[in-house]
């Protein structure tokens, strides 16, 4: 996915849900911080979109521009309407959101998770594709392990126990 694709999804989802703000949760939130990420970080054709002021409209977004929709078939990417329970995040994640709002989004704000919060979420999920994504961010030096460790105090102990060994493996594999 390219940044212009994410901007299109923000514009479309905001219009469909009649909201002025969406939170971008998944891997493609990286496009808020890095407009041209390495290819390994931009392979997804999906952006996870949460309308915080109208969470009940996530299904409307999913049904209108989601996987298998005419939108998806036309453009080759799609928006997945989600809820906040989709991701495990540090407690202060909202303070690190990255605003993506411009003419291409029709001034609808896409509030993208910061790279550190994306990585915490991916490490918590622990799927192979998530760990590959994390390794790519470290390999291309888009994020330092110390930045992830800095948010450890914001995590509960069970999440911390889960992600610490995964972080160490990803860092070692990225070298």
C-alpha positions as a LaTeX table, in Angstrom:
\begin{tabular}{lrrr}
\hline
Residue & $x$ (\AA) & $y$ (\AA) & $z$ (\AA) \\
\hline
Unk1 & 0.00 & 0.00 & 0.00 \\
Unk2 & 1.16 & 3.52 & $-0.74$ \\
Unk3 & 0.46 & 6.61 & 1.33 \\
Unk4 & $-1.91$ & 7.89 & $-1.36$ \\
Unk5 & $-3.88$ & 4.62 & $-1.01$ \\
Unk6 & $-4.22$ & 5.16 & 2.74 \\
Unk7 & $-5.30$ & 8.76 & 2.14 \\
Unk8 & $-7.96$ & 7.46 & $-0.25$ \\
Unk9 & $-9.18$ & 4.97 & 2.35 \\
Unk10 & $-9.36$ & 7.68 & 5.02 \\
Unk11 & $-11.34$ & 9.91 & 2.66 \\
Unk12 & $-13.72$ & 7.10 & 1.67 \\
Unk13 & $-14.24$ & 5.72 & 5.19 \\
Unk14 & $-14.77$ & 9.18 & 6.66 \\
Unk15 & $-17.37$ & 9.93 & 4.01 \\
Unk16 & $-19.14$ & 6.58 & 4.42 \\
Unk17 & $-19.27$ & 6.81 & 8.21 \\
Unk18 & $-19.87$ & 10.58 & 8.20 \\
Unk19 & $-16.99$ & 11.17 & 10.62 \\
Unk20 & $-14.11$ & 13.64 & 10.56 \\
Unk21 & $-11.62$ & 11.41 & 12.37 \\
Unk22 & $-10.48$ & 7.80 & 12.07 \\
Unk23 & $-7.81$ & 5.92 & 13.97 \\
Unk24 & $-5.54$ & 3.77 & 11.80 \\
Unk25 & $-4.56$ & 0.71 & 13.83 \\
Unk26 & $-2.81$ & $-1.90$ & 11.72 \\
Unk27 & 0.51 & $-2.17$ & 9.95 \\
Unk28 & $-0.33$ & 0.47 & 7.37 \\
Unk29 & $-0.49$ & 3.11 & 10.10 \\
Unk30 & 3.26 & 3.26 & 9.43 \\
Unk31 & 2.41 & 5.42 & 6.39 \\
Unk32 & 1.53 & 8.26 & 8.77 \\
Unk33 & 5.11 & 8.38 & 10.04 \\
Unk34 & 6.96 & 7.15 & 6.96 \\
Unk35 & 5.35 & 8.05 & 3.60 \\
Unk36 & 7.68 & 5.64 & 1.74 \\
Unk37 & 8.41 & 2.70 & 4.04 \\
Unk38 & 10.48 & $-0.28$ & 2.90 \\
Unk39 & 8.54 & $-2.76$ & 0.75 \\
Unk40 & 8.32 & $-5.33$ & 3.58 \\
Unk41 & 6.37 & $-2.82$ & 5.66 \\
Unk42 & 3.92 & $-1.90$ & 2.91 \\
Unk43 & 2.83 & $-5.29$ & 1.59 \\
Unk44 & $-0.62$ & $-5.28$ & 3.15 \\
Unk45 & $-3.52$ & $-4.29$ & 0.95 \\
Unk46 & $-5.65$ & $-3.55$ & 4.03 \\
Unk47 & $-5.87$ & $-0.64$ & 6.45 \\
Unk48 & $-7.61$ & $-1.14$ & 9.81 \\
Unk49 & $-9.88$ & 1.84 & 10.43 \\
Unk50 & $-11.67$ & 2.66 & 13.68 \\
Unk51 & $-14.17$ & 5.54 & 13.87 \\
Unk52 & $-13.76$ & 6.51 & 17.56 \\
Unk53 & $-16.73$ & 8.91 & 17.61 \\
Unk54 & $-19.02$ & 6.36 & 15.95 \\
Unk55 & $-17.66$ & 2.86 & 16.69 \\
Unk56 & $-20.91$ & 1.29 & 15.56 \\
Unk57 & $-20.08$ & 2.43 & 12.01 \\
Unk58 & $-17.05$ & 0.11 & 11.72 \\
Unk59 & $-19.31$ & $-2.53$ & 10.16 \\
Unk60 & $-20.60$ & 0.02 & 7.64 \\
Unk61 & $-17.02$ & 0.81 & 6.61 \\
Unk62 & $-16.18$ & $-2.89$ & 6.37 \\
Unk63 & $-19.28$ & $-3.61$ & 4.28 \\
Unk64 & $-18.73$ & $-0.68$ & 1.94 \\
Unk65 & $-14.98$ & $-0.70$ & 1.26 \\
Unk66 & $-13.90$ & $-3.96$ & 2.89 \\
Unk67 & $-12.36$ & $-7.14$ & 1.58 \\
Unk68 & $-14.07$ & $-8.44$ & $-1.56$ \\
Unk69 & $-16.09$ & $-5.24$ & $-2.04$ \\
Unk70 & $-16.35$ & $-3.49$ & $-5.41$ \\
Unk71 & $-13.99$ & $-0.87$ & $-3.91$ \\
Unk72 & $-11.40$ & $-3.59$ & $-3.20$ \\
Unk73 & $-11.82$ & $-5.09$ & $-6.66$ \\
Unk74 & $-11.46$ & $-1.67$ & $-8.29$ \\
Unk75 & $-8.47$ & $-0.33$ & $-6.37$ \\
Unk76 & $-6.65$ & $-3.44$ & $-5.11$ \\
Unk77 & $-6.72$ & $-2.33$ & $-1.46$ \\
Unk78 & $-9.45$ & $-2.07$ & 1.14 \\
Unk79 & $-10.49$ & $-0.67$ & 4.49 \\
Unk80 & $-11.26$ & $-2.96$ & 7.39 \\
Unk81 & $-13.62$ & $-1.39$ & 9.90 \\
Unk82 & $-12.45$ & $-2.46$ & 13.36 \\
Unk83 & $-12.97$ & $-1.78$ & 17.04 \\
Unk84 & $-10.38$ & $-0.76$ & 19.59 \\
Unk85 & $-10.20$ & $-4.29$ & 20.95 \\
Unk86 & $-8.40$ & $-5.21$ & 17.71 \\
Unk87 & $-4.99$ & $-4.25$ & 19.08 \\
Unk88 & $-3.05$ & $-4.61$ & 22.32 \\
Unk89 & $-1.57$ & $-1.18$ & 22.98 \\
Unk90 & 0.46 & 0.62 & 25.66 \\
Unk91 & $-1.62$ & 2.81 & 27.95 \\
Unk92 & $-0.37$ & 6.14 & 26.52 \\
Unk93 & $-0.76$ & 5.26 & 22.83 \\
Unk94 & $-3.17$ & 8.13 & 22.18 \\
Unk95 & $-0.47$ & 10.67 & 23.07 \\
Unk96 & 1.69 & 9.33 & 20.23 \\
Unk97 & $-0.85$ & 9.30 & 17.39 \\
Unk98 & 0.44 & 10.71 & 14.10 \\
Unk99 & $-2.04$ & 12.91 & 12.22 \\
Unk100 & $-2.47$ & 12.33 & 8.49 \\
Unk101 & $-4.83$ & 15.04 & 7.25 \\
Unk102 & $-4.60$ & 16.91 & 3.97 \\
Unk103 & $-6.42$ & 17.63 & 0.73 \\
Unk104 & $-6.10$ & 13.96 & $-0.29$ \\
Unk105 & $-8.04$ & 12.90 & 2.83 \\
Unk106 & $-10.60$ & 15.65 & 2.21 \\
Unk107 & $-9.37$ & 17.06 & 5.54 \\
Unk108 & $-10.62$ & 13.96 & 7.34 \\
Unk109 & $-8.02$ & 13.13 & 9.98 \\
Unk110 & $-6.41$ & 9.72 & 9.91 \\
Unk111 & $-4.80$ & 9.33 & 13.33 \\
Unk112 & $-2.13$ & 6.72 & 12.78 \\
Unk113 & $-0.57$ & 4.63 & 15.51 \\
Unk114 & 3.05 & 5.57 & 16.10 \\
Unk115 & 5.69 & 3.05 & 14.99 \\
Unk116 & 6.39 & 2.02 & 18.59 \\
Unk117 & 2.70 & 1.30 & 19.23 \\
Unk118 & 2.38 & $-0.63$ & 15.97 \\
Unk119 & 5.35 & $-2.78$ & 17.01 \\
Unk120 & 3.92 & $-3.47$ & 20.47 \\
Unk121 & 0.64 & $-4.51$ & 18.86 \\
Unk122 & 2.42 & $-6.74$ & 16.33 \\
Unk123 & 4.59 & $-8.35$ & 19.00 \\
Unk124 & 1.49 & $-9.05$ & 21.10 \\
Unk125 & $-0.29$ & $-10.65$ & 18.13 \\
Unk126 & 2.81 & $-12.76$ & 17.43 \\
Unk127 & 1.79 & $-14.14$ & 14.05 \\
Unk128 & 4.66 & $-14.83$ & 11.67 \\
Unk129 & 3.59 & $-12.01$ & 9.34 \\
Unk130 & 3.55 & $-9.61$ & 12.32 \\
Unk131 & 7.02 & $-10.65$ & 13.43 \\
Unk132 & 8.33 & $-10.30$ & 9.85 \\
Unk133 & 6.92 & $-6.77$ & 9.83 \\
Unk134 & 8.66 & $-5.92$ & 13.11 \\
Unk135 & 11.96 & $-7.36$ & 11.85 \\
Unk136 & 11.68 & $-5.20$ & 8.72 \\
Unk137 & 11.24 & $-2.01$ & 10.77 \\
Unk138 & 14.35 & $-2.84$ & 12.80 \\
Unk139 & 16.35 & $-3.98$ & 9.77 \\
Unk140 & 15.66 & $-0.69$ & 7.96 \\
Unk141 & 16.27 & 1.29 & 11.15 \\
Unk142 & 12.83 & 2.88 & 11.19 \\
Unk143 & 12.67 & 2.09 & 14.88 \\
Unk144 & 15.16 & 1.24 & 17.60 \\
Unk145 & 14.51 & $-1.51$ & 20.16 \\
Unk146 & 15.11 & 1.02 & 22.95 \\
Unk147 & 12.02 & 2.95 & 21.80 \\
Unk148 & 9.90 & $-0.16$ & 22.28 \\
Unk149 & 11.48 & $-0.89$ & 25.64 \\
Unk150 & 10.69 & 2.69 & 26.71 \\
Unk151 & 6.95 & 1.93 & 26.65 \\
Unk152 & 7.26 & $-1.28$ & 28.70 \\
Unk153 & 6.06 & 0.54 & 31.86 \\
Unk154 & 2.76 & 1.20 & 30.03 \\
Unk155 & 2.06 & $-2.53$ & 29.59 \\
Unk156 & 0.53 & $-5.01$ & 31.99 \\
Unk157 & 2.78 & $-7.81$ & 33.20 \\
Unk158 & 1.19 & $-10.57$ & 31.10 \\
Unk159 & 1.58 & $-8.56$ & 27.89 \\
Unk160 & 5.14 & $-7.69$ & 28.83 \\
Unk161 & 6.02 & $-11.35$ & 29.44 \\
Unk162 & 4.59 & $-12.20$ & 26.05 \\
Unk163 & 6.34 & $-9.55$ & 23.98 \\
Unk164 & 9.82 & $-9.38$ & 25.58 \\
Unk165 & 11.13 & $-12.65$ & 24.10 \\
Unk166 & 9.52 & $-11.87$ & 20.74 \\
Unk167 & 11.23 & $-8.48$ & 20.70 \\
Unk168 & 14.60 & $-10.06$ & 21.43 \\
Unk169 & 14.14 & $-12.60$ & 18.61 \\
Unk170 & 13.11 & $-9.90$ & 16.14 \\
Unk171 & 16.07 & $-7.69$ & 17.04 \\
Unk172 & 18.49 & $-10.60$ & 16.67 \\
Unk173 & 16.99 & $-11.62$ & 13.31 \\
Unk174 & 17.14 & $-8.06$ & 11.98 \\
Unk175 & 20.93 & $-7.81$ & 12.39 \\
\hline
\end{tabular}
